[in-house]
Amino acid sequence: MRTFKEYFEQQETAADTIALLPGGFKPPTKGHFQALKYLLDDADRGVVLIGRKERDGITADQAKAVWEIYSKYLNKPIDIAVADVTPVRSVYEFAGNNKESNIIVGAGDKDEDMKRYDYFSRNIDKYPLVNVIKIPLQSEGISGTATRELINTDIDKAVKYFTPEGISDVHAKDIKEILDHPGRGLPEEDAEYRGRKVTLNKPTRGDVKKFKVYVKDPKTGNVKKVNFGHGGTSAKRRGEKTMKIRKSNPKARKSFRARHNCDNPGPKTKARYWSCKKW
């Protein structure tokens, strides 16, 4: 995952017009796509700054991978980076380091979104080339919360709901695979495991392994903890390396799924089932 700092270090100062679109983008929707397209009408290139915070299981890595697909449908160069701290802070850092460039900052349609960039207007002598624009509501205000809920219940319907018009079937499938996760479509139920309440079929960060999930064994009716993934806090304490999932890399994904026979992942009470679902 390339961070904002890594992205910026590769840039050269240029007297062009750059459109900045900061946001959480969990996930990037057709509204976000149209917002960037709106800004690009008056810019030479665009920069998307993604928030690091995970939302309802959707990560910055996944958001970046979806944006990389969207960028193929825009007619101007697009750079995509994950903010080191917050997208807003990255906007100010970018403006401070590119004072010779014309910069368009895209803000949401709410007054509070514009207020985040009041510093530019109050210090116009310091930032004469920065223009903050309130982007009109796009795609009828598609809801991020509703999108995430739909992803959890019916990802096929979700992809049709939130992706821009004109996305190819191949790219729609890629987006589905990027956002799919273990437990998608399985009911999240409250249960008890060793005297404490847990949620079934909802993978979370693990301790023994990188991830853990609680499931009900259909044979016994008992709740079982399944640890899966390479690494975890125990591995870190032992000084062992942890591995990063590279599901957005088609070659790595194909190789993993072939090695583990993920077309037939077995029962959900086994680690292989959840590892395959993760990939």
N, C-alpha and C positions, 0 to 999 in steps of 0.2 A: 504494500500500500504506500503510494507516494504521498508524503505530507506536503502541506503548503510551503514549509521552509525549503524542502527539497525541490519543489517546483520553482520557487522564486530564485533559488541559487542558479538555476539553469537559464534564466531569462536575461536578455540584454535590453537595456533601456532603448526605447524606440518612440519616436514622435507620432504614434498612431492613436487611434481611439479604441479603448478597451472597455468592454462591458463586463461588469462584475455582478454575478448572481449568487449571493450567499443564502444559505438555508440549511435546514436539517435534512430534507429530502429522504424521508423514510416511509415509503420509497419515493423516487422521483416520479411525478405524475404528468399527465398531459397538460395540466395547468402550469406546472413548472416548465415544461418544454415550450409551451406557448409564450410564457413570460420571457424566457431567454430569446426566443425568436423575435419578440417585440423589441427587446433591447438591441438586438443585432442589426435592426434596420438602420441604426445610426452609428454602428461600430464596425471596426475592421476585424476584430476577433473577440472571443468571449472567454471568460474564466469563471468556472463554477467552483464555489468554495463550500465544501460539505462539512456539516457538524459531526464531531466524533461520537456523540452520544448515541447509544443504541435505543431504539424505540420498538417495544413489543416484538423483540426478536430480530428486527431488521438492523443490520450493521452498516457502518460507513463503507466497508469494503463492498457490500452488496449494492449500496446506493451508487458508488463509483462505477461499478460494472454496468449498471443499468444506464447511467449517464453516458458511458462510452458507446453504448448501442445508440442512444438518442443522437449523439453527436454526428453519426453517419448520415442523419437526415437534415442536417443544417448545412447551409452553403458557405459557411465561414469557419476558420480554424477555431477549435474549442480546446481549452486546457482544463483538466479536471483535477482538483487537489483536495485533500482532506485537511481541514483547519487544524493547526497545532493546538489551539486552545478553543476558540469559538470562531464561527464564520465572521461575525461582526469585527472582532479584533483583527482577523486576517485582512479584512477590507481596509482598516486603518493602516496596517503595516504595509500593505500593497501600495496604497496611495502615498505613504511617506517615502517609499523607495522608488516611486515612478513619477516624480513631480514634473517630468518633461512630457509626460503622456496625457492625453485627454482621457479622463476616466468617467464612465457612466456607472453609477451604483444603482442597482435595481432594488427597490424596497416594496414591501407589501402594500395593499390598498388601505390598511388601517393606519390611523394617525400615530399609534405607538410604534409602528414599524419605521416611520419616517423619523421619529424622535431619536432613534438609535444613532442617527447620523447628523444630529444637530451640530456637532462639533465642527463639521465641515462648513456649514453656513455661518457659524459664529467666528470662524477663522478663515474667511474667504481670501484674505491677503496671503495666507500660508498655503491654501489649496485652491488657487484660482481656476485650475483645470478640472476640478472634480464637480460633477453634476449628479445630484441624487434625484432619482425619478420614482414617483409613485406609479407602480405598474397597475393598470386597470385590471379588474377581476377577470381571470381567464378560465375558460372551460366551465363556466357556471359555478365557479368556486368549489371544485371537487374537494371532498373532505379527506384529509390524511388519515384521520381516525377511522372513518368508514372504510377506507381502502385497506387499512391493516386488518380490520375485523373481517373483511371479505376474503383477504388473503388466507386468513386462518380457517375459514369455513369452506370456501370454494375458490381455489386459486385460479382455475380456468376462467371462471366468471370474473374474477378480480382483474386478471390481465386484460380482458376485453374492456373492463370498466375504466381502468386508469391509464392505459397506454395511449399515445397519440394516434390519431387516424393516419393510415398509410404505412404503419409498421408491418413489415412482412411477416408471414407465418413462421418463417425460420427464426427471426429475431424475437417474435412473441414467445416462441418455445424456449429460446435462450433466456429470456427474462423470467419465465416461469421456473426454469431450472436454477437460476441465480437466487430467486427468492424462496424456493421450496426449502423446507426444513423438517427434521424428524418430528413426528407427532402431528404434522399437518393433516387435518381431517379426522384425527382421533379425538374423542371427547375428553376434555379436561375435567376430571372428577376429583372431589376431595376424598381423601382416604386416610388411614392411620398406618404408620410404619414404626414399629418399636416404640409405641407410646406417644408418638408425635404426629401432628397433622401434616400431610403432604398432598401435592397435586399430582394426579396420575397423567402420564403421557405428555408431560411438559419438560423437555430437556433444559437443564440449567448448568452453570459452571460447576465442575466437579471438584473433588478433593483427592481421591485416590487416582482417578484419571481426569482427563481434560473436561469431560462432561459426565453428568449423571442424570438418570431418569427413573421415576418410579412407575411400575406397571403392575397390573394384576395378572397373576398366572392363571390362565383359563382352566388348567388341570386341577389346581388345588384351591383356587379362590384367594390365595394369599397375596399380599402386596410384596413386591420384590424390587430391590434397588439394582439397576443395571449401570455399571460404569463402562464408559467407552471413550475412545480417543487417546492419542498419545500425549502424555504429560499430565499436568494438573499441579496443584499446590504442593502435593507430596513430592513430585518429581523436582520441582524448583528447590524445595528444602534440601534435597539430596544433591543438588547441583547438576541434575540431569537436564538435557536439552528438551525443549518442547517443540512440537511441530505445528506449523500454521496450515490451516486448510486452504487449499488453492482451487476451490471449486469453480472460480471464474476463469481458470486456465483450462481450456478444452482438452488439451493433451494430458494434463495431470489428472483431470477428472476421469477421462476415458480409461487411463491406465489403472487408476485406483479401483474403479468399478469392475474392470475386467479381472484384476487380481483377486478380488473378493467375491466374485460371482454375484454382483449386486442385482442382476435380473431375477435372482432367486435368493433374497436376503434371509430367509428363514423366519422364525417366530420373533415377535417383539420382545420376548423375554431374554433374548440373546444380544450381545453387544454388536454383532455383525449387522443385525437388522438396523440398528440406530446409526451405526457408522455409515452404512450404505445410504440411508435416508439423508444423512448430513451432506453426503456428496451427490 
